């Protein structure tokens, strides 16, 4: 599985830890946030489908667990709105966004090493970093305190993460060389379809007045989030082949691109060669 060549540092294969830790730690931490929010009666459990217009503040704790309002629907970000779970939720989003940006950059360099530079690979990097930016906004501007900013972050993060996994599914098939690569591609294609269905359903159900449909939107949002994180985890299979040469080759090609642009400004004929190379890369 691991590729070892002259001058390659075997320790670089430790990059497999990044996608695995991103997937496992984030899913675990999000469920901790959910459990704490439920225990503090800040949201209602996902198995609750009965909502009331209001609840009597004087009722006992056991009754309060059964009395839920639409303000307590267990959306992912809603679970991280109030302290103490909001502190953990912000921490998850901040650390997770950094890990997502690093994962996107490594994947970009890996694809460039295997398949030269392509427009699709660049688009995947842009959407990945856009997703990270949206995640930071969602985690630090809670929906009850800064609703507009929170929705802006969600509006950036959700679609961009969906585009990222779409691009990566296509890239996986484009650079596939053996049966394992194609199996990974099939797995990512299934995850992408599941994520897309849940993202659409979540958006459609969320704007409905029915409490059952809004609750279904929360469940779809949780499924979408978990599927995206599982998708990130699949990069562990390929990150085992990342070496120091992977990153060096990316930097070298970026430097050559800058040099080519500089030459084209000085030598008219050089611009034609650069354009032909760019078309070939795409």
C-alpha positions as CSV (number, residue, x, y, z in Angstrom):
1,X,0.0,0.0,0.0
2,X,2.8,2.4,0.9
3,X,5.1,3.6,-1.8
4,X,8.8,3.8,-0.7
5,X,11.4,5.3,-3.1
6,X,14.9,6.6,-2.9
7,X,15.1,9.8,-0.8
8,X,11.5,9.3,0.5
9,X,11.0,9.6,4.2
10,X,8.8,6.7,5.4
11,X,7.5,8.7,8.3
12,X,5.5,10.9,5.9
13,X,3.0,8.1,5.5
14,X,1.8,9.1,9.0
15,X,-0.5,11.5,7.1
16,X,-3.1,8.7,7.1
17,X,-3.8,9.8,10.7
18,X,-5.2,13.1,9.4
19,X,-8.4,11.9,7.6
20,X,-9.0,9.1,10.2
21,X,-8.7,11.5,13.2
22,X,-10.8,14.2,11.4
23,X,-13.6,11.7,10.8
24,X,-13.6,9.8,14.1
25,X,-12.9,12.6,16.5
26,X,-15.3,15.0,14.9
27,X,-18.2,12.5,14.8
28,X,-17.5,11.5,18.4
29,X,-17.3,15.1,19.6
30,X,-20.5,16.1,17.8
31,X,-22.4,13.3,19.5
32,X,-21.0,14.4,22.9
33,X,-22.3,17.9,22.1
34,X,-25.7,16.4,21.3
35,X,-25.8,14.3,24.5
36,X,-24.9,17.3,26.7
37,X,-27.5,19.4,25.0
38,X,-30.2,16.8,25.5
39,X,-29.2,16.3,29.2
40,X,-29.4,20.1,29.8
41,X,-32.8,20.2,28.1
42,X,-31.5,22.6,25.4
43,X,-32.7,20.4,22.6
44,X,-35.1,17.4,22.4
45,X,-33.9,13.9,21.6
46,X,-34.0,12.8,17.9
47,X,-36.5,10.1,18.7
48,X,-39.0,12.7,19.8
49,X,-41.6,13.6,17.2
50,X,-44.1,15.5,19.3
51,X,-43.8,19.3,19.6
52,X,-46.0,21.8,21.5
53,X,-46.5,25.6,20.9
54,X,-45.3,26.2,24.5
55,X,-44.4,24.4,27.7
56,X,-45.4,25.1,31.3
57,X,-42.3,26.2,33.1
58,X,-43.7,24.9,36.4
59,X,-43.9,21.3,35.3
60,X,-41.5,18.7,36.7
61,X,-38.3,17.6,35.0
62,X,-39.7,14.3,33.9
63,X,-42.6,16.1,32.2
64,X,-40.3,18.7,30.7
65,X,-38.4,16.0,28.9
66,X,-41.6,15.1,27.1
67,X,-42.6,18.7,26.4
68,X,-40.7,20.1,23.4
69,X,-41.1,23.2,21.3
70,X,-39.9,24.1,17.8
71,X,-37.1,26.0,19.4
72,X,-35.7,22.7,20.7
73,X,-35.5,20.8,17.4
74,X,-32.1,19.0,17.5
75,X,-30.4,20.5,14.5
76,X,-26.6,20.1,14.5
77,X,-25.8,23.7,15.2
78,X,-28.7,24.1,17.5
79,X,-27.2,21.5,19.8
80,X,-24.1,23.8,20.1
81,X,-26.0,27.0,20.8
82,X,-26.0,27.3,24.6
83,X,-23.2,26.7,27.1
84,X,-21.5,24.5,28.1
85,X,-21.9,22.5,24.9
86,X,-21.5,25.7,22.8
87,X,-17.8,25.9,24.0
88,X,-17.1,22.3,22.7
89,X,-19.0,23.0,19.5
90,X,-16.9,26.1,18.7
91,X,-13.7,24.1,19.5
92,X,-14.8,21.3,17.2
93,X,-15.5,23.7,14.3
94,X,-12.2,25.6,14.7
95,X,-10.0,22.5,14.9
96,X,-12.0,20.7,12.3
97,X,-11.8,23.6,9.8
98,X,-8.0,23.6,10.1
99,X,-7.9,19.9,9.5
100,X,-10.2,20.2,6.5
101,X,-8.0,22.9,5.0
102,X,-4.9,20.7,5.5
103,X,-6.6,17.7,4.1
104,X,-7.7,19.6,1.0
105,X,-4.2,20.9,0.4
106,X,-2.6,17.5,0.7
107,X,-5.2,16.0,-1.6
108,X,-4.6,18.8,-4.1
109,X,-0.9,18.1,-4.0
110,X,-1.4,14.3,-4.4
111,X,-3.7,14.7,-7.4
112,X,-1.2,17.1,-9.0
113,X,1.6,14.6,-8.5
114,X,-0.4,11.8,-10.1
115,X,-2.3,13.7,-12.8
116,X,-0.6,17.0,-13.3
117,X,-2.6,20.2,-12.5
118,X,-6.2,20.3,-13.6
119,X,-9.1,22.8,-13.3
120,X,-11.2,20.2,-11.4
121,X,-8.4,19.7,-8.8
122,X,-8.2,23.5,-8.3
123,X,-12.0,23.7,-7.9
124,X,-11.9,21.0,-5.3
125,X,-9.3,22.9,-3.3
126,X,-11.3,26.1,-3.5
127,X,-14.6,24.4,-2.4
128,X,-12.7,22.6,0.4
129,X,-11.3,25.8,1.8
130,X,-14.7,27.5,1.4
131,X,-16.2,24.7,3.5
132,X,-13.6,25.4,6.2
133,X,-14.4,29.1,6.2
134,X,-18.1,28.4,6.5
135,X,-17.4,25.9,9.3
136,X,-15.6,28.6,11.3
137,X,-18.5,31.0,11.0
138,X,-21.1,28.4,12.0
139,X,-19.0,27.4,15.0
140,X,-18.3,30.8,16.3
141,X,-21.6,32.6,15.6
142,X,-24.4,30.6,17.2
143,X,-27.8,30.6,15.6
144,X,-29.6,32.2,18.6
145,X,-27.0,35.0,19.0
146,X,-26.0,35.9,15.4
147,X,-28.6,34.3,13.2
148,X,-27.7,36.1,9.9
149,X,-24.0,35.3,10.2
150,X,-24.7,31.8,11.2
151,X,-26.9,31.2,8.2
152,X,-24.3,32.8,6.0
153,X,-21.7,30.3,7.3
154,X,-24.1,27.4,6.8
155,X,-25.0,28.7,3.3
156,X,-21.3,28.6,2.4
157,X,-20.3,25.5,4.3
158,X,-23.0,23.0,3.3
159,X,-23.0,23.6,-0.5
160,X,-19.2,23.9,-0.8
161,X,-18.7,20.6,1.2
162,X,-21.2,19.0,-1.2
163,X,-19.3,20.3,-4.2
164,X,-16.0,19.1,-2.7
165,X,-17.1,15.5,-2.4
166,X,-18.6,15.6,-5.9
167,X,-15.4,16.9,-7.4
168,X,-13.3,14.3,-5.4
169,X,-15.6,11.5,-6.6
170,X,-14.9,12.5,-10.2
171,X,-11.2,12.9,-9.6
172,X,-11.0,9.5,-8.0
173,X,-12.3,7.8,-11.1
174,X,-10.1,10.0,-13.4
175,X,-6.8,9.0,-11.6
176,X,-7.8,5.4,-10.8
177,X,-5.2,2.9,-11.9
178,X,-6.2,-0.4,-10.2
179,X,-9.2,-2.2,-8.7
180,X,-8.7,-0.7,-5.3
181,X,-8.9,2.8,-6.7
182,X,-12.2,2.0,-8.5
183,X,-13.6,0.5,-5.3
184,X,-12.8,3.7,-3.4
185,X,-14.5,5.6,-6.3
186,X,-17.6,3.5,-6.0
187,X,-17.7,4.0,-2.2
188,X,-17.3,7.8,-2.6
189,X,-20.0,7.9,-5.3
190,X,-22.5,6.2,-3.0
191,X,-21.6,8.5,-0.1
192,X,-22.0,11.5,-2.4
193,X,-25.4,10.4,-3.6
194,X,-26.5,9.8,0.0
195,X,-25.2,13.2,1.1
196,X,-26.9,15.0,-1.8
197,X,-30.2,13.4,-1.0
198,X,-30.1,14.4,2.7
199,X,-28.9,17.9,1.9
200,X,-31.8,18.5,-0.4
201,X,-34.3,17.0,2.0
202,X,-32.9,18.9,4.9
203,X,-33.3,22.2,3.0
204,X,-36.8,21.4,1.8
205,X,-38.1,20.1,5.2
206,X,-36.5,23.0,7.2
207,X,-38.6,25.7,5.6
208,X,-41.9,23.8,6.2
209,X,-44.3,24.7,9.1
210,X,-44.9,21.1,10.1
211,X,-43.0,20.2,13.2
212,X,-42.6,16.6,12.0
213,X,-41.0,17.8,8.7
214,X,-38.7,20.2,10.6
215,X,-37.6,17.3,12.9
216,X,-37.0,15.3,9.8
217,X,-34.8,18.1,8.5
218,X,-32.7,17.8,11.7
219,X,-32.2,14.1,11.1
220,X,-31.3,14.6,7.5
221,X,-28.8,17.3,8.6
222,X,-27.2,14.9,11.0
223,X,-27.0,12.2,8.3
224,X,-25.4,14.7,5.9
225,X,-22.8,15.8,8.4
226,X,-21.8,12.3,9.3
227,X,-21.6,11.1,5.7
228,X,-19.4,14.1,4.8
229,X,-17.1,13.2,7.7
230,X,-17.0,9.5,6.6
231,X,-16.1,10.7,3.1
232,X,-13.1,12.6,4.6
233,X,-12.1,9.4,6.3
234,X,-11.8,7.5,3.0
235,X,-8.7,9.6,2.1
236,X,-6.7,7.5,4.6
237,X,-6.4,4.8,2.0
238,X,-4.6,7.2,-0.4
239,X,-2.8,9.4,2.1
240,X,-0.5,6.4,2.9
241,X,1.4,7.2,-0.3
242,X,2.0,10.8,0.4
243,X,5.7,11.6,0.7
244,X,7.8,14.7,1.1
245,X,8.2,14.7,-2.7
246,X,4.4,15.2,-3.0
247,X,4.5,18.6,-1.4
248,X,7.8,19.5,-3.1
249,X,6.4,18.7,-6.5
250,X,3.4,20.9,-5.9
251,X,5.5,23.8,-4.9
252,X,7.8,23.3,-7.9
253,X,4.9,23.3,-10.3
254,X,3.4,26.4,-8.8
255,X,6.9,28.1,-9.1
256,X,7.1,27.0,-12.8
257,X,3.6,28.4,-13.4
258,X,4.7,31.8,-12.0
259,X,7.9,31.7,-14.0
260,X,5.9,30.9,-17.2
261,X,3.7,33.9,-16.6
262,X,6.7,36.1,-16.1
263,X,8.3,34.9,-19.3
264,X,5.1,35.4,-21.3
265,X,5.2,39.1,-20.3
266,X,8.7,39.4,-21.7
267,X,8.6,37.0,-24.7
268,X,5.4,37.0,-26.9
269,X,6.0,33.5,-28.2
270,X,6.3,32.0,-24.7
271,X,2.7,32.8,-24.0
272,X,1.6,30.4,-26.7
273,X,3.6,27.6,-25.2
274,X,2.2,28.4,-21.7
275,X,-1.4,28.4,-23.1
276,X,-0.8,25.0,-24.8
277,X,0.5,23.5,-21.5
278,X,-2.5,24.9,-19.6
279,X,-4.9,23.3,-22.0
280,X,-3.1,20.0,-21.7
281,X,-3.3,20.1,-17.9
282,X,-7.1,20.7,-18.0
